[in-house]
Amino acid sequence: MNSAPSRRPLALVTGASAGIGYELALLFARNGYDLIATGRSDNIHKVAADFEQHGAQTIAVQADLADHQGVENVWQAVAKTGRPLEAAVLNAGRSIGGAFLDTDLDDELGLIALNVTSVVHLAKHVARHMAERRRGRILITSSISATTPTPYETIYGPSRAFTFMFAESLRHELKEHGVGVTALLPGATDTDFHSRAGMDNTALGPGARKNSRRVVAQQGYDALMAGKDHVVGGDRATKRTALINRVLPEPVKAARQERFTKPRT
Ligand SMILES: NC(=O)c1ccc[n+]([C@@H]2O[C@H](COP(=O)([O-])OP(=O)(O)OC[C@H]3O[C@@H](n4cnc5c(N)ncnc54)[C@H](OP(=O)(O)O)[C@@H]3O)[C@@H](O)[C@H]2O)c1
C-alpha cells in the first residue's frame, strides 16, 4: 500500500476478494475512494493491486468473518486508519446446498455466523461511527432469496431475509442520524457462489443462465449513491420475479424454488 496521506474518502468492502464484492470494490476505487477490502482467502492481497491501479490506497484484510475476532480485526483495521468511513459494504456471504436432513449442522451454524451475526456485529461498529459524524452510507448484500422460501438452501434464504429486513429497519433508525442504508438483492449471479455451496448438481450449476456480477454490482452502487432503500440486482426477468414474489403464496414459491435448488439424483 502507498502510505502517503490521502484525501480520498474511505470505503470498507467485505467479501472483496471475489464475485460481487470484488466488482463493488472496483467501482468504489474507480469512483475515487480508498479501500479497506476484506476476504477470507489470501486472494484479497492479490486483488488489492487491481484496486490500487485505479488510485485507491488499499488496506487488504484477510479475516474469517464467521469468527468474532475476525470481525473485530476488520474493525480494528478501520479504526487504525484514524479516518472517517464514508461507505461500508457488508457483502461477504455464502450458501450451503442440499437436503436439510443431510447437511452438516456445524457448517450451517457457521453460515449463520457469517451471513447474520457478522453483519450485525460489523454494522454496530459502522453505524455508531457514522452516526457520530452524521454522515455515511451502508450497503448490505441480501438476495432475491429473501423474498421466497428456499428449500434445499434452507438456511441460506432465511439468512438473507434477515439481512434484508435488518437493512430496512436500520435504514429507518439511522435516517435521523444522517446515515443511509441500502439493501442489494441480487438474483442468481455469475460468481463461484453456487459452486462453493456444493450446488453444481442442481439447475443453478454450470451452464445456468445468471446475471452479470458487474451489472449487479453497478446496480447496488447506484442505488446506494441514490439513497434507495433497496434494489433488486439483475435483469428484467429477475426484477419481475421479485415483484411476483410479493403476491405469490409461500408454498407456491417453495415448489418453484425447488426446481432450481434440489440436487439431481
Ligand atoms: N452469486 C449469487 O447468485 C448471489 C445471489 C444473491 C445474493 N448473493 C450474495 O452476494 C454476496 C456475495 O456473493 P458472491 O456471489 O460474490 O460470492 P463469492 O464469489 O463466493 O464471494 C464471496 C465473498 O465472501 C467472502 N467470504 C466467504 N466466506 C467468508 C468468511 N467466512 N469470512 C470472510 N469472508 C468470507 C469470500 O472470500 P474468499 O473468496 O477470499 O474466500 C468472497 O470474497 C453474498 O452475501 C451472497 O449471499 C449472491
The ligand as a Gaussian input file, in Angstrom:
#p B3LYP/6-31G(d) Opt

LIG

0 1
 N      -23.969000     -15.164000      -6.649000
 C      -25.276000     -15.189000      -6.440000
 O      -26.052000     -15.842000      -7.180000
 C      -25.871000     -14.377000      -5.313000
 C      -27.253000     -14.143000      -5.358000
 C      -27.828000     -13.404000      -4.325000
 C      -27.046000     -12.896000      -3.303000
 N      -25.708000     -13.138000      -3.281000
 C      -24.951000     -12.588000      -2.145000
 O      -23.865000     -11.841000      -2.634000
 C      -22.799000     -11.858000      -1.671000
 C      -21.507000     -12.134000      -2.407000
 O      -21.604000     -13.399000      -3.037000
 P      -20.823000     -13.748000      -4.385000
 O      -21.785000     -14.284000      -5.354000
 O      -19.949000     -12.628000      -4.773000
 O      -19.977000     -14.992000      -3.845000
 P      -18.421000     -15.364000      -3.997000
 O      -17.942000     -15.072000      -5.367000
 O      -18.327000     -16.745000      -3.463000
 O      -17.687000     -14.342000      -2.994000
 C      -17.913000     -14.418000      -1.619000
 C      -17.017000     -13.449000      -0.894000
 O      -17.234000     -13.590000       0.520000
 C      -16.012000     -13.963000       1.149000
 N      -16.233000     -14.902000       2.248000
 C      -16.807000     -16.143000       2.182000
 N      -16.779000     -16.729000       3.396000
 C      -16.167000     -15.858000       4.233000
 C      -15.815000     -15.881000       5.599000
 N      -16.085000     -16.937000       6.386000
 N      -15.177000     -14.811000       6.128000
 C      -14.891000     -13.750000       5.360000
 N      -15.200000     -13.650000       4.068000
 C      -15.827000     -14.695000       3.502000
 C      -15.178000     -14.613000       0.066000
 O      -13.807000     -14.576000       0.415000
 P      -12.736000     -15.610000      -0.263000
 O      -13.099000     -15.710000      -1.719000
 O      -11.441000     -14.942000      -0.034000
 O      -12.901000     -16.916000       0.442000
 C      -15.541000     -13.747000      -1.130000
 O      -14.810000     -12.555000      -1.098000
 C      -23.175000     -12.922000      -0.630000
 O      -23.579000     -12.275000       0.554000
 C      -24.346000     -13.665000      -1.246000
 O      -25.273000     -14.087000      -0.267000
 C      -25.105000     -13.862000      -4.267000

